């Protein structure tokens, strides 16, 4: 009976697919189609397919690493086990940094969407004011111990899918084939432009790592995980590609200069009613993601402090059981990052930062095949070393083409982590 009860609590195949789709589809799809069009023209549809393939290769590596461990934890656990405490610490530290950068990106996304709805807010001062109000409001809510993330999660899931499906279903009837001619724009069809588009649009696929690090919570992981992973990512790729096709087909060259592409697309389709509907759905979705992130991000810092990877004061809680120090610290850093750039720039930085988790995990696959060859594990990436090596090569190629500013912002946390490692190491010894 006990075994049956445990099995019943595990995530089934269909639930895993829905979990994966929900984990991947975020704020980026509402705003990034214009960046793809601007960087690589109509052929940016092919960039989406490229990014989806890379995400799948990396996710397969996460899946194999996760199958060696009973505990969840993701890249930090894999890096520590494969390369030792220092690399593990670096990856653990950067995990929190990634959440901070992602939160800043989402707040800028909300300000950008709001400015697209109310043009009077489309100024740097207005953008920073909106971001500041959001940060302060949500920080105060969290410090007061108000927990609304479960409700918000349900609202976000509906709020982000409804406008996306409306765009796809209605937009297919308004596509103009002439908007895809030429498909390859001569001045944009270069390797640097492709790489820039790929690293920017890769942001909309981030979140797939959440699917595989919960391997311990799945039924029949060896059979279900790779199939659910393929179906989840495949579904998301189709949804994203259709959104891109509709946006290009309806707006044409105007898509490249649109700050709120889905809103502008639906305005052509359904006039002011369509505009208001999509604007509401977009703001609801992005705003909800901001609320959820504001709750989760500080607690990533708390987890580091409780693992003695950061100063203990970071885990200090107030009478409402809220981690007040972590909330203030993460909110302040996110606010500074949010002030620093536009949504497309921060999306690229956020995408770059993920590779500080991805690359150690990819290499860890090859390490574990030697160091844990006698350890029972539920999943193995097929074709020997081909997929990890290919994922590593493509990731390296992408990062090689990233501009120095984005690379510094995205991976700078690895340098910042070094003094904290020795500080906490001395503390642990004491």
C-alpha positions in Angstrom: 0.0 0.0 0.0 2.8 2.4 0.8 4.4 1.9 -2.6 1.0 2.5 -4.3 0.5 5.7 -2.3 4.0 7.0 -3.3 3.3 6.2 -7.0 0.0 8.0 -6.9 1.8 11.2 -5.8 4.3 11.2 -8.6 3.8 13.3 -11.8 2.2 11.3 -14.6 3.1 11.6 -18.3 0.3 14.0 -19.3 0.9 16.2 -16.2 4.6 16.3 -17.0 3.9 17.6 -20.5 1.6 20.4 -19.2 4.2 21.2 -16.6 6.9 21.5 -19.2 4.8 23.7 -21.5 3.9 26.0 -18.6 7.5 26.2 -17.5 8.8 27.3 -20.9 6.2 29.7 -22.1 6.8 33.0 -20.4 6.9 36.7 -21.0 9.3 36.6 -23.9 6.9 35.5 -26.6 4.8 38.6 -26.0 7.6 41.0 -26.9 10.5 39.2 -28.7 9.0 38.5 -32.2 9.9 42.0 -33.2 13.6 41.5 -32.1 13.7 38.4 -34.3 12.3 40.2 -37.3 14.7 43.1 -36.7 17.8 40.9 -36.5 17.1 38.3 -39.1 14.0 39.2 -41.0 11.3 36.5 -41.8 13.9 33.8 -41.7 13.9 34.3 -37.9 11.4 31.5 -37.9 14.3 29.2 -38.7 16.2 30.7 -35.7 13.3 29.6 -33.5 13.7 26.1 -34.8 17.5 26.2 -34.2 17.0 27.4 -30.6 14.3 24.8 -30.0 16.8 22.1 -31.1 19.6 23.4 -28.9 17.2 23.6 -25.9 16.3 19.9 -26.5 19.9 18.8 -26.7 20.8 20.6 -23.4 17.6 19.3 -21.7 18.6 15.8 -22.6 21.9 16.3 -20.8 20.0 17.7 -17.7 17.8 14.6 -17.9 20.7 12.2 -17.7 22.4 14.1 -14.9 19.1 14.2 -12.9 18.8 10.4 -13.3 21.9 9.8 -11.2 20.5 11.6 -8.1 17.5 11.1 -5.8 17.5 14.7 -4.7 16.4 17.6 -6.8 18.7 20.6 -7.1 19.7 20.7 -10.7 22.9 22.2 -12.1 24.4 23.0 -8.6 24.3 19.3 -7.6 25.7 18.1 -10.9 28.6 20.6 -10.9 29.5 19.9 -7.3 29.6 16.2 -7.8 31.4 16.3 -11.1 34.0 19.1 -10.5 34.2 19.7 -6.8 33.1 22.3 -4.3 34.4 25.4 -6.0 32.7 24.8 -9.4 29.6 23.7 -7.5 29.6 26.8 -5.5 30.1 28.9 -8.7 27.1 27.3 -10.3 25.0 27.5 -7.1 25.8 31.2 -6.8 25.0 32.0 -10.4 21.7 30.2 -10.1 20.5 33.0 -7.8 22.1 35.6 -10.0 20.1 34.1 -13.0 16.9 34.5 -11.1 17.7 38.1 -10.2 18.6 38.9 -13.9 15.4 37.1 -15.1 13.3 39.0 -12.6 14.7 42.4 -13.8 14.0 41.3 -17.4 10.4 40.6 -16.6 9.9 43.9 -14.8 11.2 45.7 -17.9 8.9 43.5 -20.0 5.9 44.7 -18.0 7.0 48.4 -18.3 7.5 47.9 -22.1 4.1 46.3 -22.5 2.5 49.0 -20.4 4.2 51.7 -22.5 2.9 49.9 -25.7 -0.7 50.2 -24.3 -0.3 53.8 -23.0 2.2 55.6 -25.3 2.6 58.5 -22.8 4.6 56.0 -20.6 7.1 55.3 -23.4 9.9 57.4 -21.9 13.0 56.3 -19.9 11.7 58.2 -16.9 8.3 56.6 -17.1 9.8 53.2 -17.6 12.0 53.5 -14.5 9.1 54.9 -12.5 6.9 51.9 -13.3 9.7 49.5 -12.5 10.4 51.2 -9.2 6.8 51.1 -8.1 6.5 47.4 -9.1 9.7 46.5 -7.1 8.7 48.5 -4.0 5.1 47.2 -4.0 6.0 43.6 -4.4 8.9 43.8 -1.9 6.6 45.3 0.7 4.0 42.5 0.0 6.7 39.8 0.4 8.2 41.4 3.6 4.6 41.5 5.0 4.4 37.8 4.4 1.5 38.0 1.9 1.6 34.8 -0.2 -0.5 34.9 -3.3 1.7 33.0 -5.7 -0.6 29.9 -6.0 -3.5 32.1 -7.1 -1.2 34.1 -9.4 0.2 31.0 -10.9 -3.3 29.8 -12.0 -4.2 33.3 -13.4 -0.9 33.5 -15.3 -1.3 30.1 -16.9 -4.7 31.1 -18.4 -3.7 34.8 -18.9 -0.6 33.9 -21.1 -2.2 31.2 -23.2 -5.5 32.9 -24.1 -3.9 35.8 -26.0 -1.3 33.6 -27.7 -4.0 31.2 -29.0 -6.2 34.1 -30.1 -3.4 35.5 -32.1 -2.7 32.2 -33.8 -6.3 31.2 -34.6 -7.5 34.6 -35.8 -4.2 35.7 -37.4 -3.9 32.8 -39.8 -6.8 34.3 -41.8 -5.0 37.7 -42.1 -1.6 36.6 -43.3 -0.3 38.3 -46.5 2.2 36.0 -48.3 4.0 39.1 -49.7 5.2 39.9 -46.2 7.5 36.9 -46.4 9.2 38.0 -49.6 12.2 38.1 -49.4 12.4 35.3 -46.8 16.1 35.9 -46.5 16.9 39.6 -46.3 20.3 40.1 -47.9 21.7 42.7 -45.5 20.6 40.6 -42.5 21.6 37.1 -43.7 25.0 37.0 -42.0 26.5 34.8 -39.3 26.7 37.6 -36.7 23.0 38.5 -37.3 22.0 34.8 -37.0 23.9 34.4 -33.8 22.5 37.6 -32.3 19.0 36.5 -33.1 19.6 33.0 -31.8 21.0 34.2 -28.4 18.2 36.8 -28.0 15.3 34.4 -29.0 16.8 31.6 -26.9 15.4 33.5 -23.9 11.9 32.3 -24.8 13.0 28.7 -24.3 14.6 29.1 -20.9 12.6 27.2 -18.2 13.0 23.8 -19.8 15.6 22.9 -17.1 12.8 22.9 -14.6 11.3 19.9 -16.3 14.2 17.6 -15.8 15.5 18.6 -12.4 12.3 17.2 -10.9 13.0 13.7 -12.2 12.6 12.2 -8.8 8.9 13.3 -8.8 8.0 11.5 -12.0 6.5 8.1 -12.8 8.6 5.8 -14.9 11.2 8.4 -15.5 13.3 6.5 -18.0 10.3 6.1 -20.4 8.3 9.2 -19.7 11.0 11.9 -19.4 12.5 11.9 -22.9 9.1 11.5 -24.5 7.5 14.3 -22.4 10.5 16.5 -23.0 10.3 16.1 -26.7 6.5 16.7 -26.8 6.7 19.7 -24.5 9.5 21.4 -26.4 8.0 20.4 -29.7 4.6 21.9 -28.7 6.3 25.1 -27.6 8.3 25.3 -30.8 5.1 24.9 -32.9 3.3 27.6 -30.8 6.2 30.0 -31.1 6.7 29.4 -34.8 3.0 30.0 -35.4 3.1 33.3 -33.4 6.1 34.3 -35.4 4.5 33.4 -38.8 1.3 35.3 -37.9 3.1 38.3 -36.6 5.3 38.6 -39.8 2.4 37.7 -42.1 0.1 40.4 -40.6 2.5 43.2 -39.8 5.3 42.6 -42.4 8.2 45.1 -42.0 6.3 47.0 -39.3 7.0 44.1 -36.9 10.7 45.1 -36.7 9.8 48.5 -35.1 6.9 47.2 -32.9 7.5 47.3 -29.1 4.4 45.2 -28.4 4.1 42.9 -31.5 1.2 40.7 -30.3 -0.9 43.8 -29.5 -0.1 45.4 -32.8 -0.8 42.2 -34.7 -4.2 41.8 -33.1 -5.1 45.4 -33.7 -4.9 44.8 -37.4 -7.1 41.7 -37.0 -9.7 43.0 -34.5 -9.3 46.7 -34.2 -9.5 48.5 -30.8 -11.4 45.6 -29.2 -8.6 43.2 -30.2 -6.0 45.7 -29.0 -7.6 46.1 -25.5 -8.1 42.3 -25.2 -4.5 41.4 -26.0 -3.1 44.3 -24.0 -5.0 43.1 -20.9 -3.9 39.5 -21.4 -0.3 40.5 -21.9 -0.2 42.7 -18.8 -2.0 40.1 -16.8 0.4 37.4 -17.8 3.7 39.4 -17.4 2.5 41.0 -14.2 1.6 37.6 -12.8 5.0 36.2 -13.6 6.6 39.3 -11.9 4.6 38.5 -8.7 5.6 34.8 -8.8 9.3 35.7 -9.4 9.3 38.3 -6.6 8.4 35.5 -4.2 10.8 32.8 -5.6 13.9 34.8 -6.2 14.7 35.8 -2.6 14.2 32.3 -1.5 16.9 31.1 -3.9 19.2 33.3 -1.9 17.9 31.9 1.3 18.6 28.3 0.1 22.2 29.3 -0.6 22.5 30.8 2.9 21.0 27.7 4.5 23.5 25.6 2.6 26.3 27.8 4.0 27.1 29.0 0.5 26.2 32.7 1.4 26.4 34.7 4.6 23.8 33.4 7.2 22.2 36.8 7.5 20.7 36.3 4.1 18.4 33.7 5.6 17.2 36.0 8.4 13.4 36.1 8.7 11.0 38.6 10.3 7.9 37.9 12.4 5.9 37.1 9.3 8.4 34.4 8.3 9.5 36.4 5.3 13.3 36.5 4.4 13.5 40.2 4.7 17.3 40.5 4.1 17.1 38.3 1.0 14.1 40.2 -0.3 15.8 43.6 0.0 19.1 42.3 -1.4 17.6 40.6 -4.5 15.1 43.4 -5.1 17.8 46.1 -5.0 20.1 44.2 -7.4 17.3 43.5 -9.8 16.2 47.1 -9.7 19.7 48.3 -10.7 19.8 45.7 -13.6 16.3 46.7 -14.7 17.4 50.3 -15.0 20.3 49.4 -17.2 18.7 48.4 -20.4 15.8 47.6 -22.7 13.8 44.3 -22.7 15.6 42.8 -25.7 19.0 43.6 -24.2 18.2 42.2 -20.8 16.6 39.1 -22.5 19.9 38.5 -24.2 21.8 38.9 -21.0 19.4 36.6 -19.2 19.8 34.0 -21.9 23.6 34.2 -21.7 23.6 33.8 -18.0 21.8 30.4 -18.3 24.9 28.9 -20.0 26.7 29.2 -16.7 24.4 26.3 -15.6 24.1 24.6 -19.0 27.7 24.1 -19.9 28.8 22.5 -16.6 25.8 20.2 -16.8 26.6 19.2 -20.4 30.2 18.3 -19.5 29.0 16.6 -16.3 27.2 14.0 -18.5 30.6 12.9 -19.9 32.2 12.9 -16.4 29.4 10.8 -14.8 29.6 8.2 -17.5 33.1 7.5 -16.2 32.8 8.2 -12.5 29.3 6.7 -12.0 29.3 4.0 -14.6 28.3 1.5 -11.9 25.6 3.7 -10.4 22.0 2.7 -11.4 20.4 5.5 -13.4 17.0 5.8 -15.1 17.9 7.7 -18.3 20.8 7.9 -20.7 21.2 10.2 -23.6 21.4 8.1 -26.8 24.2 8.1 -29.4 27.1 8.0 -26.9 28.9 11.3 -26.6 27.4 12.9 -29.8 24.6 14.9 -28.2 26.6 16.3 -25.2 29.5 17.3 -27.6 27.1 18.8 -30.1 25.3 20.8 -27.4 28.7 22.0 -26.0 29.9 23.0 -29.5 26.8 24.9 -30.4 26.6 26.6 -27.0 30.3 27.7 -27.4 29.6 29.0 -30.9 26.7 31.1 -29.7 28.6 32.6 -26.7 31.6 33.3 -29.1 29.3 35.7 -31.0 27.8 37.5 -28.0 29.0 41.1 -27.5 31.3 41.7 -24.6 28.8 43.8 -22.6 26.2 41.0 -22.6 28.8 38.4 -21.9 30.1 40.4 -18.9 26.6 41.1 -17.5 25.5 37.5 -18.1 28.5 35.7 -16.7 29.9 38.3 -14.4 28.3 36.6 -11.4 31.0 33.8 -11.8 33.7 36.4 -10.9 31.6 38.0 -8.1 31.1 34.5 -6.6 34.9 33.9 -6.0 35.4 36.1 -2.8 32.1 34.8 -1.4 33.4 31.2 -1.9 36.5 31.8 0.2 34.5 33.9 2.8 31.9 31.2 3.4 34.6 28.5 3.2 36.4 30.1 6.1 33.1 30.5 7.9 32.3 26.8 7.5 35.7 25.8 8.8 35.2 28.0 11.9 
